[in-house]
Amino acid sequence: MGSSRNQCIFKSSKLLQGRHEEDAVDQKVRRTLVTTLYASPLSLVVGAITTVGAAAVAAWVSEMSALWVAAVILASVAAVRIIAALGLSPDAEDNSTTMLELVYEIGAFSFALALGSTAAYTIVFDAPSQIQVLMVANALGYGIGVSARNAGRPTIAIGQLTFSCLPIAIACLLSSQVGLITLGLTIILLIPAQSVISRNIFGILRSFIASANANADLAQEMQELARSDVVTGLANRAGLNHAVTETMTKIDADTNLALIWIDLDRFKEVNDLLGHPVGDKVLKGVAERLVEVSPEGSTVARFGGDEFIVFCPVADLKHAELIASEIHCEIMCPMRLDGELLEIRASLGVAILPDNAEDADQLMQRADLALYHAKVGGRSQTCFYDPSMSRDLVRRREIEAELRTAIQRDELSIFFQPIVDLETGRIKCFEALVRWFHPEKGELRPDEFIPVAEETGVIVTLGNWITVQAARIAASWPEDVRVAVNLSPLQIRAPGAALGIKNALREAGLDPHRLELEVTESLFIDDNHSTSAFIEELSALGVRFALDDFGTGYSSLGYINSYPFSKIKVDRSFVSGAQAGQKSEAIIQAVAKMGNTLGMDIVAEGLETPEQVKAVRKAGCNLGQGYHFSRAVPDYLAAMLLAQEREHEPKQAIGRASA
């Protein structure tokens, strides 16, 4: 019983919904058809001139005063109709369909009745035959004509036909003349026949307009779907572009608009760890928060992936800062999904029109540039566009182009800085460092072009070139001296990375045991299978791995235990940095003790004074690197250092010499 009752209720609701939809369609069609009545006021003017003119001519020729009265009545009704047609706009929402139809109906019926009665009067009172023909022809022609013109509203069309023709038919039937009686019968038959035609025209018009409206609604729906994001329901990139274009065409010159570009930090980890369904829920949750916190008149869009954009009017820079702050705080609030409490982080880039840009395209470019600086600056922060960002971008692009050319033209050089055994003073290894001597700008510092190389992907080509050159030069050194090469995470994750290292060793004829690859802790932030495969493959070949800049990144003992590191390099900030002190010494001691226990070399970087050498050696470091021993030197000077060392073996260890 309950099930059948629910089914009945469901069917009834569906039926009511269908009726409502039909009523809505009928209303739209009716509105469109009523609009056609007002579509051509000129036809009313022409009709009024011809009929009023005919009545005036009939009155003048027949000298019948009643016809002058009829002419005045027709002229008055026609004038009111024309004024109403010009004054009432069917496009105005305040003018209801019923009111528009009623006003037109009253005027149309009045005019048709006045015209038909005038023609009937000429027959009843036996006006001259030419006058009868003139008025009857006018009335019949008007009735037939408007029955077609106003077929969109059959009631009006048939009513006008009836009021203009029926008085003539009655007058003809009341006469004693056979011809007029026949004419009356003909007119009687004409009315239903013409009514059928009007209704057929109406049916065709209604069907056509209904189809056109349905197609328009479907097109609108498809357009909205094309401009909407499937996951979040927000505007997508196409919808954002449309909204921005529409807004830009309507705003005043002094209107301020802000474009806030939002990127969710490390969103890939959510998809990888929790799955894409959870990732979609996170995107929906962020979308809801953005809609809720964005000011009125904003366009909120999902630009793609984990990027969102809020495009909104602002009063000034402070207002934009307030909105960006609210958006950032709202996103950063923990989100509970399926029992899991997720903390979402986001980076924001903001640009303002007209302060930062001249048009919409430039506004988006500069908001994107501000977002880039927010991510490079450490993520989870908001950056507003500054002109210096554009200058930096131009500079980076210039460096990128010149760096590619420099690699092709061999403008780069490899320098080598020794890593020394703190006990014996012997050079155990050289670290290969790239130097760029620009033909016009002179020497460019590595911190100028290495970050650009990493951002643009040139680091892969550059890193392979450095490895090849370093291996070739190291092959000429004594066999107990190794060469260390820094690798970028991008280079390691590039396809065929291990094969590139193997080829460099083979071409140089260098024993794999003499090559050390230095990697930083940032490599292990993302759990990437290609990283593990790279390290395992080359370690099996004999290549050694060193952990560089230890203590400055996301330090974890887990990956020290997981990967075959043979060396840990303690960052120079613990040795000679501004924060070097007792705490730093304790950290160095702890790292050194751990390394000695695991059988790993511990390198202290940045050694500049004998006191620092003594301190790190006492702390447990067995290797050192820094200006105290030597700066990075060209390959021929590196070979000279080795030759001098072999020729004149030190008589004392460095520690005793320093003492």
ZAMARGU-4260 file (C-alpha; in steps of 0.2 Angstrom, whole numbers, plus 5000, padded with zeros to 4 digits):
<rodrens>
0) 5000/5000/5000 | 5013/5012/5005 | 5024/5008/4990 | 5009/5010/4978 | 5004/5026/4986
5) 5021/5033/4984 | 5021/5029/4966 | 5005/5038/4964 | 5012/5053/4972 | 5027/5052/4962
10) 5017/5051/4946 | 5006/5065/4951 | 5020/5076/4955 | 5028/5072/4938 | 5011/5076/4929
15) 5010/5092/4938 | 5028/5096/4934 | 5024/5092/4916 | 5009/5103/4916 | 5019/5117/4923
20) 5032/5115/4910 | 5018/5116/4896 | 5010/5131/4904 | 5027/5140/4904 | 5030/5135/4886
25) 5012/5141/4882 | 5015/5158/4891 | 5031/5161/4881 | 5023/5156/4864 | 5008/5167/4869
30) 5019/5182/4873 | 5029/5180/4857 | 5013/5179/4847 | 5006/5195/4856 | 5022/5203/4852
35) 5018/5201/4833 | 5003/5211/4835 | 5013/5226/4839 | 5027/5222/4827 | 5023/5233/4813
40) 5014/5249/4818 | 5016/5255/4800 | 5003/5243/4794 | 4990/5251/4806 | 4994/5268/4799
45) 4992/5262/4781 | 4976/5253/4785 | 4969/5268/4794 | 4973/5280/4780 | 4965/5268/4767
50) 4949/5265/4776 | 4947/5283/4783 | 4951/5290/4766 | 4938/5278/4758 | 4925/5284/4771
55) 4929/5302/4768 | 4928/5300/4749 | 4911/5290/4751 | 4904/5304/4761 | 4910/5318/4749
60) 4903/5309/4734 | 4887/5303/4741 | 4884/5319/4752 | 4878/5308/4766 | 4881/5316/4782
65) 4881/5300/4792 | 4896/5294/4782 | 4906/5310/4788 | 4902/5304/4806 | 4908/5287/4801
70) 4924/5294/4794 | 4927/5304/4810 | 4924/5288/4821 | 4936/5278/4811 | 4949/5291/4811
75) 4947/5293/4830 | 4948/5274/4833 | 4963/5272/4822 | 4972/5287/4830 | 4970/5279/4848
80) 4976/5262/4841 | 4991/5269/4833 | 4995/5279/4849 | 4993/5263/4860 | 5004/5253/4848
85) 5018/5266/4849 | 5016/5268/4867 | 5015/5251/4873 | 5031/5241/4872 | 5029/5222/4872
90) 5047/5221/4877 | 5044/5229/4894 | 5041/5217/4908 | 5029/5229/4916 | 5017/5227/4902
95) 5008/5210/4905 | 5003/5199/4890 | 4985/5199/4895 | 4985/5218/4896 | 4994/5220/4879
100) 4981/5208/4871 | 4966/5216/4879 | 4971/5234/4873 | 4974/5228/4855 | 4958/5218/4855
105) 4947/5232/4860 | 4955/5244/4847 | 4954/5230/4834 | 4936/5225/4837 | 4930/5243/4838
110) 4939/5248/4821 | 4932/5232/4813 | 4914/5235/4819 | 4915/5253/4814 | 4921/5249/4796
115) 4909/5235/4794 | 4894/5245/4800 | 4899/5259/4788 | 4899/5247/4773 | 4882/5240/4779
120) 4875/5258/4780 | 4879/5261/4762 | 4869/5246/4757 | 4854/5248/4769 | 4852/5267/4764
125) 4855/5263/4746 | 4870/5274/4743 | 4877/5275/4725 | 4883/5259/4719 | 4901/5265/4717
130) 4900/5270/4736 | 4893/5253/4741 | 4907/5244/4731 | 4920/5256/4738 | 4915/5253/4756
135) 4911/5234/4755 | 4927/5231/4746 | 4937/5240/4760 | 4928/5231/4774 | 4930/5214/4766
140) 4948/5217/4761 | 4952/5223/4779 | 4943/5208/4787 | 4952/5195/4776 | 4969/5204/4777
145) 4969/5206/4796 | 4963/5188/4798 | 4980/5183/4791 | 4990/5196/4799 | 4984/5193/4816
150) 4982/5174/4815 | 4994/5173/4829 | 4980/5177/4840 | 4965/5168/4832 | 4952/5176/4843
155) 4957/5193/4838 | 4959/5188/4819 | 4942/5180/4818 | 4934/5193/4829 | 4940/5207/4817
160) 4934/5197/4802 | 4917/5194/4810 | 4915/5212/4815 | 4920/5219/4798 | 4910/5206/4787
165) 4895/5201/4797 | 4886/5218/4796 | 4888/5218/4777 | 4881/5200/4776 | 4866/5205/4787
170) 4863/5221/4776 | 4864/5210/4760 | 4852/5197/4767 | 4839/5210/4772 | 4838/5218/4755
175) 4827/5212/4741 | 4840/5210/4728 | 4845/5193/4723 | 4863/5199/4720 | 4865/5206/4737
180) 4857/5191/4745 | 4870/5180/4736 | 4884/5191/4742 | 4877/5190/4760 | 4877/5171/4759
185) 4894/5171/4751 | 4901/5182/4766 | 4892/5171/4778 | 4902/5156/4771 | 4918/5166/4770
190) 4919/5169/4788 | 4921/5151/4794 | 4932/5147/4779 | 4943/5161/4783 | 4943/5156/4801
195) 4949/5139/4797 | 4964/5147/4788 | 4968/5158/4802 | 4968/5144/4814 | 4979/5134/4803
200) 4991/5148/4802 | 4990/5150/4821 | 4994/5131/4823 | 5009/5133/4811 | 5015/5148/4820
205) 5013/5141/4837 | 5022/5125/4833 | 5036/5135/4825 | 5038/5147/4839 | 5037/5133/4852
210) 5051/5123/4843 | 5061/5139/4841 | 5059/5143/4860 | 5064/5125/4864 | 5079/5126/4853
215) 5084/5142/4861 | 5082/5135/4879 | 5092/5120/4874 | 5105/5131/4866 | 5106/5141/4882
220) 5107/5126/4893 | 5121/5119/4882 | 5130/5135/4883 | 5128/5136/4902 | 5135/5118/4902
225) 5150/5122/4891 | 5154/5137/4903 | 5152/5127/4919 | 5164/5115/4928 | 5157/5098/4930
230) 5165/5095/4947 | 5162/5111/4956 | 5147/5119/4947 | 5157/5135/4946 | 5161/5144/4929
235) 5175/5135/4920 | 5189/5144/4909 | 5176/5148/4895 | 5163/5154/4908 | 5176/5165/4916
240) 5182/5172/4900 | 5164/5176/4895 | 5160/5184/4912 | 5176/5194/4911 | 5172/5200/4894
245) 5154/5205/4899 | 5160/5214/4914 | 5174/5224/4905 | 5161/5230/4892 | 5149/5237/4906
250) 5161/5245/4918 | 5166/5263/4920 | 5184/5269/4917 | 5186/5272/4936 | 5180/5255/4942
255) 5192/5244/4951 | 5192/5225/4948 | 5203/5212/4957 | 5208/5196/4950 | 5213/5183/4963
260) 5221/5168/4957 | 5221/5153/4969 | 5232/5138/4968 | 5230/5123/4981 | 5247/5118/4988
265) 5251/5100/4986 | 5234/5095/4980 | 5242/5081/4970 | 5246/5072/4987 | 5227/5072/4991
270) 5223/5063/4975 | 5237/5051/4977 | 5235/5047/4995 | 5216/5048/4997 | 5210/5045/4979
275) 5201/5056/4966 | 5184/5055/4974 | 5190/5063/4989 | 5200/5075/4979 | 5184/5080/4970
280) 5175/5083/4987 | 5189/5094/4992 | 5187/5104/4976 | 5169/5106/4979 | 5172/5111/4997
285) 5184/5124/4992 | 5172/5130/4978 | 5158/5132/4991 | 5169/5142/5003 | 5174/5154/4989
290) 5156/5157/4984 | 5152/5160/5002 | 5166/5172/5005 | 5167/5181/4989 | 5158/5199/4988
295) 5142/5202/4978 | 5145/5203/4960 | 5160/5192/4959 | 5163/5178/4947 | 5170/5162/4955
300) 5178/5150/4943 | 5188/5134/4943 | 5202/5138/4930 | 5208/5120/4929 | 5215/5107/4940
305) 5217/5114/4958 | 5217/5132/4952 | 5203/5144/4956 | 5200/5162/4951 | 5189/5175/4960
310) 5185/5190/4949 | 5177/5204/4958 | 5174/5223/4960 | 5184/5232/4974 | 5184/5249/4981
315) 5203/5250/4982 | 5219/5241/4986 | 5215/5239/5005 | 5198/5232/5000 | 5207/5219/4988
320) 5219/5215/5003 | 5204/5212/5014 | 5195/5200/5002 | 5211/5190/4998 | 5214/5188/5017
325) 5196/5182/5020 | 5198/5170/5005 | 5214/5163/5011 | 5208/5161/5029 | 5192/5152/5023
330) 5202/5140/5012 | 5215/5136/5026 | 5201/5131/5039 | 5202/5112/5041 | 5190/5102/5031
335) 5181/5086/5037 | 5178/5074/5024 | 5172/5056/5027 | 5179/5057/5045 | 5196/5064/5039
340) 5201/5081/5045 | 5211/5088/5030 | 5221/5104/5031 | 5221/5113/5014 | 5234/5126/5010
345) 5234/5138/4996 | 5244/5151/4987 | 5236/5167/4981 | 5241/5180/4967 | 5232/5196/4965
350) 5232/5209/4952 | 5220/5225/4951 | 5213/5234/4936 | 5217/5248/4932 | 5232/5249/4944
355) 5241/5234/4937 | 5234/5231/4920 | 5226/5239/4905 | 5215/5225/4900 | 5208/5208/4905
360) 5222/5198/4897 | 5236/5208/4905 | 5226/5207/4922 | 5226/5188/4921 | 5245/5187/4916
365) 5250/5198/4931 | 5239/5189/4943 | 5247/5173/4937 | 5264/5181/4939 | 5260/5186/4957
370) 5254/5168/4961 | 5271/5162/4954 | 5280/5173/4966 | 5269/5167/4980 | 5273/5149/4976
375) 5292/5152/4974 | 5292/5162/4990 | 5287/5147/5000 | 5269/5144/4996 | 5254/5146/5008
380) 5255/5165/5006 | 5247/5179/4996 | 5257/5190/4984 | 5250/5206/4975 | 5257/5211/4959
385) 5272/5223/4958 | 5280/5230/4943 | 5297/5222/4948 | 5289/5205/4945 | 5288/5209/4926
390) 5305/5215/4926 | 5311/5199/4934 | 5301/5189/4922 | 5309/5198/4907 | 5326/5194/4915
395) 5322/5176/4918 | 5317/5174/4900 | 5332/5182/4894 | 5343/5171/4905 | 5334/5156/4899
400) 5337/5160/4880 | 5355/5165/4883 | 5358/5149/4894 | 5352/5138/4880 | 5363/5147/4868
405) 5378/5146/4880 | 5377/5127/4882 | 5377/5125/4863 | 5392/5137/4861 | 5402/5130/4875
410) 5402/5146/4885 | 5400/5137/4901 | 5415/5131/4911 | 5417/5118/4925 | 5426/5123/4941
415) 5432/5111/4955 | 5432/5114/4973 | 5442/5101/4984 | 5435/5092/4998 | 5449/5088/5010
420) 5452/5074/5023 | 5453/5084/5040 | 5465/5071/5047 | 5478/5070/5033 | 5475/5086/5023
425) 5474/5075/5007 | 5461/5080/4993 | 5448/5066/4993 | 5436/5073/4981 | 5432/5088/4970
430) 5415/5095/4969 | 5411/5101/4951 | 5403/5118/4950 | 5397/5126/4934 | 5403/5144/4929
435) 5396/5155/4916 | 5407/5169/4908 | 5395/5178/4897 | 5404/5186/4882 | 5395/5203/4885
440) 5389/5203/4904 | 5404/5195/4911 | 5403/5181/4925 | 5385/5177/4930 | 5383/5170/4947
445) 5376/5152/4948 | 5362/5159/4959 | 5356/5169/4945 | 5355/5156/4931 | 5353/5139/4941
450) 5335/5144/4948 | 5330/5149/4930 | 5337/5133/4923 | 5326/5123/4936 | 5310/5133/4933
455) 5311/5131/4914 | 5318/5113/4913 | 5334/5118/4905 | 5342/5111/4921 | 5340/5093/4913
460) 5351/5098/4898 | 5363/5108/4909 | 5365/5094/4922 | 5369/5081/4909 | 5382/5092/4901
465) 5390/5096/4918 | 5391/5077/4922 | 5399/5073/4905 | 5412/5086/4907 | 5416/5082/4925
470) 5417/5064/4922 | 5429/5067/4907 | 5440/5078/4917 | 5440/5067/4933 | 5446/5052/4922
475) 5463/5060/4921 | 5465/5062/4940 | 5473/5049/4952 | 5461/5034/4955 | 5459/5038/4973
480) 5451/5055/4969 | 5433/5056/4966 | 5422/5069/4958 | 5405/5075/4965 | 5391/5082/4954
485) 5375/5091/4960 | 5359/5084/4953 | 5343/5093/4952 | 5327/5084/4956 | 5320/5088/4939
490) 5336/5080/4931 | 5333/5064/4942 | 5315/5062/4937 | 5318/5065/4919 | 5315/5050/4907
495) 5332/5041/4905 | 5341/5050/4919 | 5351/5035/4924 | 5355/5030/4906 | 5362/5048/4904
500) 5374/5045/4919 | 5379/5028/4913 | 5383/5036/4896 | 5394/5050/4904 | 5404/5037/4913
505) 5406/5026/4898 | 5412/5040/4887 | 5424/5047/4900 | 5430/5029/4904 | 5428/5034/4923
510) 5425/5020/4936 | 5408/5022/4943 | 5415/5021/4961 | 5424/5038/4958 | 5408/5047/4954
515) 5397/5055/4968 | 5380/5062/4965 | 5375/5075/4977 | 5356/5077/4980 | 5346/5088/4992
520) 5333/5084/5005 | 5320/5092/4993 | 5321/5077/4982 | 5312/5066/4995 | 5297/5078/4999
525) 5287/5070/4985 | 5287/5051/4986 | 5292/5047/4968 | 5295/5030/4961 | 5307/5036/4948
530) 5319/5043/4962 | 5320/5027/4970 | 5323/5018/4954 | 5337/5030/4949 | 5346/5028/4965
535) 5345/5009/4966 | 5350/5007/4948 | 5366/5018/4949 | 5370/5012/4967 | 5371/4994/4960
540) 5383/5000/4947 | 5395/5007/4961 | 5390/5026/4960 | 5390/5034/4977 | 5377/5046/4984
545) 5379/5061/4995 | 5366/5071/5005 | 5369/5089/5002 | 5364/5104/5013 | 5359/5093/5027
550) 5348/5102/5040 | 5341/5116/5029 | 5326/5107/5022 | 5314/5094/5027 | 5326/5083/5037
555) 5321/5065/5040 | 5331/5050/5046 | 5319/5040/5037 | 5327/5043/5020 | 5344/5042/5027
560) 5340/5024/5032 | 5331/5020/5016 | 5344/5026/5003 | 5362/5021/5001 | 5370/5037/5006
565) 5389/5036/5009 | 5391/5055/5013 | 5382/5068/5022 | 5387/5087/5019 | 5382/5098/5034
570) 5376/5114/5027 | 5388/5130/5029 | 5375/5139/5040 | 5379/5127/5054 | 5398/5131/5052
575) 5400/5149/5047 | 5383/5156/5046 | 5375/5170/5056 | 5367/5157/5068 | 5383/5147/5071
580) 5386/5144/5089 | 5384/5131/5103 | 5367/5124/5096 | 5375/5122/5079 | 5390/5113/5086
585) 5378/5101/5096 | 5369/5098/5079 | 5385/5094/5070 | 5391/5082/5084 | 5374/5073/5083
590) 5375/5071/5064 | 5394/5066/5065 | 5390/5053/5078 | 5376/5046/5068 | 5386/5046/5052
595) 5401/5037/5060 | 5390/5024/5067 | 5383/5021/5050 | 5400/5021/5041 | 5396/5038/5032
600) 5408/5052/5028 | 5403/5069/5036 | 5408/5084/5027 | 5408/5102/5035 | 5404/5115/5021
605) 5409/5133/5022 | 5426/5132/5032 | 5435/5148/5031 | 5446/5149/5046 | 5458/5137/5056
610) 5446/5139/5071 | 5432/5132/5061 | 5442/5118/5055 | 5447/5113/5072 | 5429/5115/5079
615) 5421/5103/5066 | 5435/5091/5067 | 5433/5090/5086 | 5414/5088/5083 | 5417/5072/5073
620) 5418/5078/5054 | 5431/5069/5044 | 5430/5079/5028 | 5430/5098/5025 | 5426/5110/5011
625) 5428/5129/5010 | 5439/5144/5006 | 5451/5139/5020 | 5457/5125/5008 | 5453/5132/4991
630) 5440/5141/4981 | 5433/5133/4965 | 5446/5132/4952 | 5447/5128/4934 | 5452/5110/4929
635) 5470/5114/4925 | 5472/5121/4943 | 5463/5106/4950 | 5476/5095/4942 | 5490/5106/4948
640) 5484/5105/4966 | 5484/5086/4965 | 5501/5086/4957 | 5508/5097/4970 | 5500/5086/4984
645) 5507/5070/4977 | 5524/5078/4975 | 5525/5086/4992 | 5516/5075/5004 | 5511/5085/5020
650) 5522/5081/5035 | 5508/5084/5047 | 5489/5083/5048 | 5479/5098/5045 | 5473/5098/5063
655) 5491/5099/5070 | 5496/5112/5057 | 5482/5123/5062 | 5486/5121/5080
</rodrens>
